[in-house]
Amino acid sequence: METERVESELFPKLVETLEELEKEKKYVDIQVCPKCKSPLVRRVGSMMGDMSGHMGLTPPKFECPQCGWRERRVLKATNRKTSVKDAEITAEALSLMHDKENKE
């Protein structure tokens, strides 16, 4: 199954802002939508269908108002230095995600 990749028009501005903050030695993590890369991702409230996440039984659910994506997995854009271990974990997670998509 082939998934359509759409990139938010806000993504280039996010990258530019992260680079400017890094020059000022300010480091941040920003949640972004895994589907469209929009930084406008927000947590779904308990009244909107995520009672188990609100109670701490499962990870919280997030949603993207730009593309409609809604799930418990969220990406983080960061300007922090990445260690080799972080890169290995990211590569393994991406591999698992692609394996799952290919099975569907």
C-alpha positions, -999 to +999 in steps of 0.1 A: +000+000+000+015+033-011+010+063+013+007+098+000+033+122+014+023+158+019+045+184+035+031+213+054+040+247+041+050+255+077+078+229+077+105+250+060+098+279+085+102+254+114+136+242+101+147+278+097+136+287+132+153+257+147+186+267+130+183+303+143+177+290+179+207+267+176+229+297+167+217+314+199+225+281+218+188+275+226+177+239+221+141+228+218+120+198+208+089+205+188+062+179+181+054+175+144+028+155+124+044+123+109+022+127+079+025+163+068+053+176+091+031+204+105+042+218+139+006+225+148+001+190+164-019+191+196-029+165+222-064+151+220-084+159+251-103+133+272-136+147+261-126+143+224-120+106+227-088+099+246-099+090+281-073+062+284-045+086+274-057+111+299-058+085+327-022+074+318-033+039+307-019+044+272+003+070+256-016+103+248-032+106+214-023+136+192-040+152+161-030+175+133-055+201+123-039+206+089-042+170+075-065+153+099-039+128+112-048+113+146-028+087+164-006+080+195+027+082+176+042+117+171+076+129+157+098+155+173+118+180+154+149+192+174+180+212+171+198+192+197+230+172+188+222+136+180+242+108+194+250+076+175+227+057+198+198+082+190+205+077+153+204+039+157+171+040+176+156+063+150+167+041+121+153+010+138+120+027+144+117+038+108+126+003+097+098-011+119+073+015+106+081+006+070+078-031+077+044-025+092+033-004+062+045-030+038+025-058+055-008-037+053 
